[in-house]
């Protein structure tokens, strides 16, 4: 069989970094143990015990969404233009993505001596272009997508507005913004009132309403107040499907899981973690959004990992320099979260895992994409070393790469994901494929154990370069 020729551009020294002892041995758990930080990713108990023996192909484990995610070690990127989001927990709208610091080398999250990068000429130019587009009466979405796909400058304070436009939450016509926002925010307030209320409060209101309705009959009667009638559906011990108490107890398990996941969302950022009132308020907002979503979508409800997809949206919207916009971040985030998840919802439905729209099918498409662009690398991974792409790509795809890079770089990647008119999924697969190509030399030189370790703990990389390679895969067969 004649092997497909590898394009010359893939063999450029720019695409990969020679392996070094420092980069090939990141501080991480044993490579053979699958990373269970992400729900659905094989846990150590379900990982192939033959990981250390490349000669025995591992058995494909079932996709499970029960494993609790562990705390994710922060990946420091000293090569990227944005390496770390400032760990600031003050209740100030200055905690925006403009507070990005360059890692000075030691990776200390509390290092206040890290220098702040000054915007490049390219960033300044792109910021001016975006501001020009946003100032138009009717925004040209095609042009906005083109500019934003290259990355939204952190210091501009406009990522919040651009993302809302890209997700369809704001219409292109600026004159409609005020009415649309008022309508959506009012709708979300109604959702919270309906879905987050304790059954005791619902029963109390029903009783109060009943008392008001019967005021006249009480006056005309003997003057003795009749006992409030409690219907079967309103009784706490009722097991009926329509019982508000029965539904409440069924929801409790999901709410407990949401609480656990929200508390461990980005523990390295004071914005989400800590005992400050600001962090607690942000956690409460994430909790509310996830509970409302779960109740409005009984077919999906809540799946571990949704909190990781929600976090970037809320962070960006809550740090909008516009105080009014920041104050309504919870409502805005809910609708944008629903829109974003609509393109990936089938990945969270366990019953669809093996269907043409499920996560396994998407992973297969990534495998085919790699084979199309670099058959040598594909053959080494899946035929020679028997590295099942599920072992690393499941988390990459389902969590939209939020766990593979530091927070600031994840925002940059999302700029590109949200800007693609074809939808984020195709762009996501190209980025995942580019991630493999960028470290192809190290992968080709590795065995099962070293490859799995490398892909589960992806090394620091230049995000702009990664996105450049991913875009090249769109046009380069």
WOQUI-V517182 format. One record per run of one state. SS is the DSSP state (a for helix, b for strand, c for the rest). FROM is the first residue (numbers start at 1). LEN is the number of residues. If there is no record, write none. Layout:
ss:SS from:FROM len:LEN
ss:SS from:FROM len:LEN
This chain:
ss:c from:1 len:7
ss:a from:8 len:4
ss:c from:12 len:9
ss:a from:21 len:4
ss:c from:25 len:15
ss:b from:40 len:1
ss:c from:41 len:23
ss:b from:64 len:1
ss:c from:65 len:19
ss:b from:84 len:2
ss:c from:86 len:14
ss:b from:100 len:2
ss:c from:102 len:14
ss:b from:116 len:1
ss:c from:117 len:4
ss:a from:121 len:14
ss:c from:135 len:3
ss:b from:138 len:1
ss:c from:139 len:2
ss:a from:141 len:8
ss:c from:149 len:5
ss:a from:154 len:3
ss:c from:157 len:2
ss:a from:159 len:8
ss:c from:167 len:6
ss:b from:173 len:1
ss:a from:174 len:22
ss:c from:196 len:3
ss:a from:199 len:15
ss:c from:214 len:1
ss:a from:215 len:6
ss:c from:221 len:11
ss:a from:232 len:3
ss:c from:235 len:9
ss:a from:244 len:20
ss:c from:264 len:13
ss:a from:277 len:20
ss:c from:297 len:9
ss:a from:306 len:13
ss:c from:319 len:4
ss:a from:323 len:5
ss:c from:328 len:1
ss:a from:329 len:14
ss:c from:343 len:2
ss:a from:345 len:4
ss:c from:349 len:1
ss:a from:350 len:3
ss:c from:353 len:6
ss:a from:359 len:15
ss:c from:374 len:1
ss:a from:375 len:10
ss:c from:385 len:5
ss:a from:390 len:9
ss:c from:399 len:8
ss:a from:407 len:13
ss:c from:420 len:4
ss:a from:424 len:15
ss:c from:439 len:1
ss:a from:440 len:5
ss:c from:445 len:3
ss:a from:448 len:9
ss:c from:457 len:6
ss:a from:463 len:13
ss:c from:476 len:2
